[in-house]
């Protein structure tokens, strides 16, 4: 499984505790709220308790759903980031090999035709370090090799053949072009995964705040102050800075005194 960020782990933990609280304490709290409604002239508790239980179930289920969507989006993002590592390594290795070839080509041309010939073949300046820029640099060199074909033999018998050099350059530049293309594709896929995670995080935030605030209000109305404090949404919980307070406990925990 792809590793989740600590922030999202904390957000999931907070959500799980709020959902567990809603499902654990729903019956007892709904019973109290239904009894309060009857005291105000409403129907008997049996007639209204089901409505309160439906509210508890609905908000808990929605938060659980949005939390799972956030988990999935974060896992997809982490997986996409992992995919980028070998692609980037291939790109960098291909760029390094091409830079080495350019260095050899530069020395060979200078040895056989002198330093002034470097400008003729677009090699008078250093090779760029950025792979995409290096690719453009190589295309210029390749074009110059094609425009100025030559075969030169040195006094020691070694030969420089621009056609052979051009073919070697084309082969490695094609490899780099493919690697750069793969890297650009991965970058676009990462942007898509990041946008999906951000949408899931925003939806989770709304669901969490709405659920936690609703539970807090219902708990307070029923007299369960400690439970209300434990589910109360805070900015630290929303941001995922911490996991929030423990929410486990008995259904009667936190009942205010008379």
C-alpha positions, 0 to 999 in steps of 0.5 A: 500500500502506498504511504499516506502523508502524516497530515492525511493519516491524522485526518483519517484518524480524527474522522474514524473517531468521530464516526465511531462516536456517532455510531457508539452513542447514537442510541443513548443520545437519541433516547434522551433527545426524544424524551426532551422532545416529548417534554416540549409537547412532542410525540412519545420517544418511540415516535421520534427516536427513529428520526434521531437515529437516522440523522446519526446514521446519515452523518456518520455514513457520509463522513465515512464515505468522504474519508475513504475517498480522501484515503483513496485519493491520497494513496493514488497521489503517493503511488503517482509520486512513486512512479515518477522516481524511476522515470526521472532517473532514466531521464537523468541517466540518458541526459548524462550519457548524451552529455558525455557523448557531446564532450567526446564529440567536442574533443574529437572535432577540436583534435581533428579540425581545431578549436574554431571548428567547434563553432561550426558544429554548435559546440562552442558553448557548454552543454545545458544541464536541464534535460529539455534544454540539452535536447534542443542543444543537441538538435542544433548540433545534429543539424550542423553536423548534417549541414557540414559533412566531413571526413578528416584524418589526423596525422596519427591516422585517426579519422573523424566522420561527421556522418558517424558522429551524427548517427550516434548523436541522433540515437542518443538524442532520440532516447533522451527525447523519449525520456523527457516525454515520459517525464512530462507525461508523469508530470501531467499525471501527477498534476491530475492526481494532486487536483483529485486529492485536493478535491477529496480533501475539500469534500472531506473537510466539509463533511468532517466539520459538518458531522463533528459540529452536528454531533457536538450540538446533539451531545450538548443538547442531550447533556453529554458535555465531555462527548461534545468536547471530544468531537468538537472540530478544531482548526488543528484537526481540520488541518491534520496537525493532530489526531484529536482527542480519544472518543472512546467511552461508555454511552453514559460518559460525559452526562452533565449533572442535574 
